[in-house]
Amino acid sequence: MEIVGVATSRKESLAQGLASLPLVTNDIDELLAAVDAVIISSDPLLHHAQVEHALKAGKHVLCESPFALTPHEGNALMSYAHEHNLVLQDAIKTAYSTAYHRLYLLVKGGKIGKVVSVDATCTTLRYSKEDKAVSGANWGGMGEWGPIALLPIFQLLGTNYTSKQIVVRGEKGYVHEGEFTKIDLVYPTAVASMKVATGVKSEGELIISGTDAYVYVPAPWWKTDYFEIRYENPADNKRYFYQLEGEGFRYELITFVRAVSTGRENSYIARDISSALCHIMGDYYNSPNTLRID
């Protein structure tokens, strides 16, 4: 894989490595003409149009989740890619990290008994109004963290929840001093909760509660190289360590490149989960039932 260019409307915000690429443009068609595949990192409100444009240009796409803001649009994009022998893959690097994938296999294999609750938290205070003005990266905590926090919930409990509640503080979809979102999901036999924020700080941990034990993943759980399975008797606790190269992005790229070269889909994120992520993210942006706090 060779990175040859970048298309952006904010050239002044590019890191030095990107700014020095052979092709730096604000015209996506100019970039598409020079590449076989694209990585899309942008406001989720723009994803559907950008993914569709790239696929219709015959390019493989690795897009930050979600592909779209409705399941119908997301499924249509996945079907188009499949019918035209193109790869369309969710860019959630956590799914491809060795430690997280091992955790997922252990829990699905019954290591902690029946899963009753999943609680995931992702927060940061590194953004400010100045960051927003300089970088233009203004899609907020839900745009950056939402799909990551929802990933273990959907992978471990499935996508057939019976009810949900979305609570938002601050301006939806934008970096804000107090931007915060909490989503609670109820399943027939379990519950789940996620918190994301770019203006409120909390412990960025993942806790999976089971009938025999629970999994504790310390902050930042989304790029972990370590987790514990904890039992009633602390003497039975087990610790697991797996090396993580960087933040896991290279594992995601390897999977993407392998799918392109072999012509076989091998994403670690199932299509029903991709569709569910489109649904929840669309509800966050568009649902009139979203609750607001000051």
Secondary structure, DSSP 4 states (H G I P E B T S, - for coil): ----EEE-S-GGG--HHHHTSSEEES-HHHHHTT-SEEEE-S-HHHHHHHHHHHHHTT-EEEEESPS-SSHHHHHHHHHHHHHTT--EEEE-GGGGSHHHHHHHHHHHTTTTSSEEEEEEEEE-----HHHHHHH----HHHHHHHHHHHHHHHHHH-S--SEEEEEEESSTTS--TT-EEEEEEE-SS-EEEEEEESSS-----EEEEESS-EEEE-SSGGG-SEEEEE-SSGGG-EEEE----TTSHHHHHHHHHHHHHH-----SS-HHHHHHHHHHHHHHHH-TT-EEE-
